[in-house]
Amino acid sequence: MANPDPILFDEIRRGLAPIIVGAIYRDLPGIIGEGMNAVIVEQDIPMALSVSARVHNLQEAGSCA
């Protein structure tokens, strides 16, 4: 897929080896810095904050529209 806009990451840590997760989070700032938009759905708030310019936090389970 060439130049997706935006790209969605849903629970990056789930099902991946820690080394792969680390590589993704290491490379995300560079990808985002090149003008790519990314949406990250993540339970690990500190990790998501480390690569995010904006954060929306859903406190309780349920639906969001």
MIDO-184510 format. One line per 5 residues: number of its first residue (from 1); their letters; for each residue x, y, z of C-alpha. Coordinates in Angstrom, 3 decimals, always signed. Layout:
REM residues N
NUM	a	X Y Z; ...
***
This chain:
REM residues 65
1	manpd	+0.000 +0.000 +0.000; +1.658 +3.237 -1.093; +1.144 +6.429 +0.908; -1.875 +5.448 +3.023; -3.568 +8.398 +4.643
6	pilfd	-4.293 +8.004 +7.528; -2.823 +4.800 +8.912; -4.534 +3.092 +11.874; -2.655 +1.175 +14.562; -5.001 -0.821 +16.810
11	eirrg	-3.373 -2.290 +19.928; +0.141 -2.436 +18.483; +1.418 -4.561 +21.386; -1.172 -7.298 +20.965; +0.190 -10.422 +19.303
16	lapii	+3.544 -8.970 +18.285; +6.989 -9.724 +19.651; +8.287 -6.958 +21.940; +11.180 -6.267 +19.561; +8.719 -5.592 +16.723
21	vgaiy	+6.597 -3.317 +18.928; +9.746 -1.411 +19.887; +10.707 -1.013 +16.231; +7.252 +0.304 +15.334; +7.256 +2.865 +18.144
26	rdlpg	+10.864 +3.811 +17.323; +9.968 +4.510 +13.672; +6.567 +6.184 +14.198; +7.903 +9.701 +14.923; +9.795 +9.684 +11.625
31	iigeg	+6.762 +8.454 +9.704; +4.500 +11.038 +11.322; +7.151 +13.727 +10.823; +7.007 +13.130 +7.071; +3.374 +14.248 +7.009
36	mnavi	+1.696 +10.872 +7.517; -1.413 +10.937 +9.701; -1.693 +8.134 +12.231; -4.424 +7.040 +14.623; -3.204 +4.864 +17.484
41	veqdi	-5.626 +2.837 +19.613; -3.593 +1.697 +22.592; -4.043 +0.746 +26.249; -0.402 +1.574 +27.050; -0.947 +5.311 +27.525
46	pmals	+2.697 +6.269 +28.239; +3.821 +4.522 +25.052; +1.136 +6.244 +22.970; +1.980 +9.616 +24.534; +5.623 +9.178 +23.553
51	vsarv	+4.740 +9.446 +19.840; +1.549 +11.541 +19.870; +0.889 +15.227 +19.351; -2.774 +14.870 +20.418; -4.468 +12.329 +22.646
56	hnlqe	-8.135 +11.463 +23.161; -8.708 +9.218 +26.161; -11.825 +7.046 +26.553; -12.211 +6.253 +30.248; -14.959 +3.646 +30.141
61	agsca	-15.829 +0.813 +27.808; -18.691 +1.441 +25.456; -19.524 +3.009 +22.147; -18.010 +6.133 +20.717; -19.467 +7.971 +17.733
***
